[in-house]
Amino acid sequence: MRDLSTFKGCPAPTPVTLKGRFVTVEPYDREKHLQALWHGLGDEGINPLLTYFTQPEFAGVGDFDAWLSGVQSRGGWVTHVFRDNKTGNVVGMASYMRADPANGVVEVGGVAHGPAMSRTPLATEAHYLMARNIFDDLGYRRYEWKCHNENEPSKTTAKRYGFSFEGVFRQHMLSKGKNRDTAWFSIIDGEWPVVKAAFEAWLSPENFDAEGKQIRKLEDIRAGLTAGGAA
């Protein structure tokens, strides 16, 4: 158990570049990334991808630009993009949101994985890098993931990454003119060592066969570490 008697809070998350084997997480720069991110998320096909985002559908890149600029300037999002190290293409994004440095709590949200991230290690490594920055570099106590309760893929992804389901906030907000119940998940600092070890074991070259397919599932690795007393 962490001794909090001298805890004085954490630094606020800031834009940071995080380099992995498969993907690089880099701070969003409008001039550098806007068109590349729009394309990486599917151009006009972005709306089905962002079905569970709360903003109205985008008519074009201008709407996307206005929304993304707004959530950064007014909402305090610290947005990062994901760049495929092999192709150099921007393939997704996520943001640090609702930071509470005094209590050591922050959320990862605004998560969008473009088609090029599907069935690849890129998303797993990107979220490992972002979580490692929060826990290891900034010393946070709690890392949150929230999503529309009807968004089953997001809930499955959160659990796969090691976030624990905490419950549903009913009638939490409006989304595209309809009610949204929000599912809450978190990783806390006491859980991070096992979650981190599982990420690193899954991402290691030894866990992929000659065709690049995983040998062991991330959930199975983490369960094995937990059963072995690694926590």
MIMI-613438 format. One line per 8 residues: number of its first residue (from 1); their letters; for each residue x, z, y of C-alpha. Coordinates in pm, whole numbers. Last residue first. Layout:
N
NUM> a> X:Z:Y | ...
//
This chain:
231
231> aaggatlg> 144:-756:-836 | 368:-905:-1104 | 198:-690:-1368 | 203:-950:-1643 | -173:-998:-1627 | -144:-1085:-1259 | 137:-1332:-1324 | -59:-1495:-1605
223> aridelkr> -371:-1521:-1391 | -167:-1684:-1115 | -25:-1944:-1353 | -368:-2013:-1500 | -524:-2058:-1156 | -251:-2301:-1052 | -308:-2513:-1360 | -14:-2580:-1591
215> iqkgeadf> 140:-2918:-1672 | 44:-3097:-1353 | 58:-3476:-1352 | 345:-3663:-1187 | 371:-3931:-1453 | 693:-3787:-1595 | 531:-3446:-1622 | 492:-3191:-1343
207> nepslwae> 540:-2815:-1365 | 920:-2837:-1394 | 938:-2992:-1046 | 815:-2661:-898 | 485:-2671:-708 | 295:-2465:-967 | 568:-2200:-984 | 584:-2180:-605
199> faakvvpw> 208:-2147:-564 | 194:-1883:-837 | 472:-1681:-677 | 294:-1696:-341 | -39:-1578:-482 | 139:-1297:-668 | 330:-1183:-357 | 23:-1241:-133
191> egdiisfw> -216:-995:-296 | -99:-690:-100 | -99:-899:218 | -464:-991:193 | -609:-1327:86 | -960:-1394:208 | -1292:-1563:141 | -1621:-1574:332
183> atdrnkgk> -1920:-1800:255 | -2123:-1893:561 | -2500:-1952:565 | -2564:-2242:798 | -2906:-2320:942 | -2973:-2672:1063 | -2926:-2867:1385 | -2589:-3012:1287
175> slmhqrfv> -2466:-2666:1191 | -2625:-2353:1333 | -2466:-2015:1270 | -2447:-1709:1043 | -2796:-1734:901 | -2674:-1533:601 | -2311:-1419:593 | -2217:-1473:229
167> gefsfgyr> -1978:-1259:26 | -1616:-1162:-27 | -1476:-1441:-243 | -1104:-1390:-304 | -860:-1658:-187 | -606:-1759:-452 | -562:-2130:-384 | -805:-2219:-663
159> kattkspe> -1066:-1984:-516 | -1045:-2155:-178 | -1060:-2498:-339 | -1374:-2415:-535 | -1542:-2284:-221 | -1445:-2598:-32 | -1576:-2824:-310 | -1904:-2625:-322
151> nenhckwe> -1989:-2669:44 | -2342:-2527:36 | -2218:-2188:161 | -2071:-2358:465 | -1708:-2251:480 | -1475:-1963:560 | -1111:-1903:465 | -933:-1592:591
143> yrrygldd> -575:-1461:590 | -533:-1084:615 | -239:-851:682 | -23:-1080:895 | 357:-1048:905 | 439:-1353:1117 | 707:-1524:905 | 615:-1402:556
135> finramly> 237:-1368:577 | 126:-1634:824 | 408:-1880:761 | 363:-1845:386 | -9:-1921:426 | 61:-2245:614 | 327:-2354:364 | 104:-2278:65
127> haetalpt> -180:-2465:234 | 35:-2777:276 | 171:-2747:-79 | -174:-2741:-235 | -295:-3027:-17 | 5:-3249:-99 | 9:-3196:-476 | -202:-3511:-532
119> rsmapgha> -554:-3565:-669 | -693:-3664:-329 | -443:-3639:-45 | -461:-4011:37 | -838:-3983:83 | -801:-3747:381 | -802:-3369:349 | -987:-3193:629
111> vggvevvg> -962:-2822:705 | -1104:-2709:1038 | -1019:-2364:918 | -741:-2118:837 | -840:-1776:963 | -629:-1499:1117 | -601:-1121:1086 | -309:-890:1176
103> napdarmy> -520:-630:1355 | -370:-675:1701 | -298:-1041:1623 | -668:-1131:1588 | -655:-1509:1547 | -988:-1687:1544 | -838:-2008:1408 | -516:-2147:1256
95> samgvvng> -595:-2512:1209 | -601:-2771:931 | -529:-3144:908 | -503:-3444:679 | -318:-3759:570 | -70:-3851:843 | 149:-4123:690 | 525:-4099:634
87> tkndrfvh> 483:-4260:294 | 682:-4020:76 | 681:-3713:300 | 303:-3732:342 | 229:-3582:683 | -24:-3301:723 | -152:-3227:1072 | -160:-2895:1250
79> tvwggrsq> -412:-2746:1491 | -377:-2412:1666 | -743:-2352:1749 | -806:-2150:2065 | -1173:-2240:2087 | -1176:-2369:2442 | -855:-2573:2458 | -806:-2638:2087
71> vgslwadf> -1170:-2675:1992 | -1221:-2902:2291 | -929:-3136:2227 | -1052:-3186:1871 | -1408:-3257:1983 | -1309:-3497:2261 | -1067:-3684:2035 | -1323:-3718:1757
63> dgvgafep> -1580:-3850:2004 | -1327:-4103:2135 | -1229:-4201:1779 | -1578:-4330:1713 | -1948:-4243:1684 | -1859:-3896:1552 | -2126:-3688:1381 | -2241:-3374:1559
55> qtfytllp> -2016:-3065:1534 | -2064:-2796:1267 | -1831:-2931:998 | -2006:-2948:661 | -2032:-3326:637 | -1673:-3374:752 | -1573:-3623:482 | -1908:-3802:518
47> nigedglg> -1836:-3831:892 | -1478:-3961:862 | -1573:-4299:719 | -1547:-4453:1066 | -1168:-4402:1045 | -1100:-4250:701 | -927:-3918:764 | -583:-4081:774
39> hwlaqlhk> -707:-4335:1030 | -832:-4064:1268 | -511:-3871:1205 | -291:-4171:1287 | -495:-4251:1598 | -470:-3896:1732 | -119:-3808:1614 | 151:-3889:1867
31> erdypevt> -41:-3882:2193 | -262:-3596:2082 | 16:-3382:1936 | -90:-3173:1638 | 183:-2938:1523 | 351:-3040:1196 | 297:-2960:829 | 531:-3173:618
23> vfrgkltv> 432:-3278:268 | 570:-3333:-81 | 887:-3124:-96 | 787:-2901:193 | 872:-2884:563 | 685:-2652:799 | 678:-2743:1168 | 520:-2477:1390
15> ptpapcgk> 253:-2455:1659 | 192:-2088:1738 | 18:-1806:1554 | -7:-1493:1769 | 268:-1244:1696 | 158:-948:1487 | 18:-603:1555 | 187:-273:1625
7> ftsldrm> 187:-120:1278 | 365:217:1294 | 119:423:1089 | 16:115:894 | 217:188:577 | 136:-99:340 | 0:0:0
//
